[in-house]
Amino acid sequence: MSEVSVRNADKSDVRLLSALAAATFYEAYFEQDAANDLANYIAESFSPAAISDEIADENSTFLIAEMSGKAVGYVKLRENSHADCVAEKNVLEIQRIYLLEKLKGKGIGRFLIENCIEFAKDRKFSALWLGVWSENSQAQQFYRKMNFEHVGEVKFLYGDGEETNFVYRLMLDKAR
Ligand SMILES: CC(C)(COP(=O)(O)OP(=O)(O)OC[C@H]1O[C@@H](n2cnc3c(N)ncnc32)[C@H](O)[C@@H]1OP(=O)(O)O)[C@@H](O)C(=O)NCCC(=O)NCCS
């Protein structure tokens, strides 16, 4: 694998993150999702204006994975975000983790999770948690491989209906 590095995003990355978020989200869900729902979600959630607001939010941190200097994936971390099924209070959410399809399965996701663990441990969080769409079994296998445990579920509105996110948690005292 060519050299992969991870860096913190800043406001100069708004357009890059907007493009990367849209491309990776479309690649991840185009087979399972209705094209219009996907397009609407991407237009609303990943516009430069929406990403700019997220970067400005003091609870948010974006990490960008680069391969040979090119952005290939990212993570969005969120502080002060909780789920009922995660009892611990001092927790950090992995709100999004997405790679370009072409670069999946090469260890970059693991590297990003390791960076999330280091980030969270440095700031004395006790656990990482995340929600993953119940139909996204590939990502769930990845999270289990990264030692996350399934601890519950939450409902969310998407398109015209209600969907389920499974909630996974990683206790940081058990993480290497
Ligand atoms: C989920 C994702 C971030 C994982 O990153 P990745 O780079 O593909 O995963 P890695 O190559 O680092 O894999 C790490 C380990 O998990 C395992 N793993 C990864 N995907 C897996 C899968 N679909 N099934 C089984 N095991 C899997 C790997 O085999 C590897 O194990 P090993 O180290 O023992 O060999 C990436 O595939 C992705 O962006 N997917 C699309 C977007 C998505 O679904 N994001 C999550 C939304 S909640």
The ligand as an ORCA input file, in Angstrom:
! r2SCAN-3c Opt
* xyz 0 1
  C     -16.105      0.520      6.535
  C     -14.739      1.005      6.034
  C     -14.412      2.374      6.643
  C     -13.673     -0.014      6.451
  O     -12.408      0.419      5.990
  P     -11.456     -0.564      5.141
  O     -10.213      0.164      4.819
  O     -12.233     -1.107      4.006
  O     -11.170     -1.724      6.187
  P      -9.721     -2.355      6.506
  O      -9.095     -2.770      5.230
  O      -8.942     -1.394      7.353
  O     -10.121     -3.620      7.351
  C      -9.759     -3.779      8.718
  C     -10.164     -5.178      9.142
  O     -11.589     -5.305      9.042
  C     -11.901     -6.373      8.168
  N     -13.007     -5.985      7.318
  C     -13.157     -4.820      6.647
  N     -14.291     -4.858      5.921
  C     -14.818     -6.090      6.131
  C     -15.967     -6.768      5.624
  N     -16.808     -6.183      4.774
  N     -16.201     -8.032      6.031
  C     -15.379     -8.653      6.900
  N     -14.259     -8.074      7.414
  C     -13.994     -6.806      7.015
  C     -10.678     -6.598      7.318
  O     -10.611     -7.923      6.858
  C      -9.567     -6.244      8.251
  O      -9.256     -7.346      9.091
  P      -7.716     -7.801      9.258
  O      -6.973     -6.558      9.679
  O      -7.775     -8.852     10.289
  O      -7.309     -8.264      7.922
  C     -14.708      1.125      4.492
  O     -14.861     -0.152      3.918
  C     -15.778      2.043      3.921
  O     -15.558      3.238      3.787
  N     -16.938      1.480      3.532
  C     -17.991      2.240      2.880
  C     -18.581      3.313      3.750
  C     -19.236      2.787      4.999
  O     -20.006      1.837      4.979
  N     -18.910      3.472      6.106
  C     -19.463      3.165      7.395
  C     -20.752      3.859      7.591
  S     -21.405      3.584      9.212
*
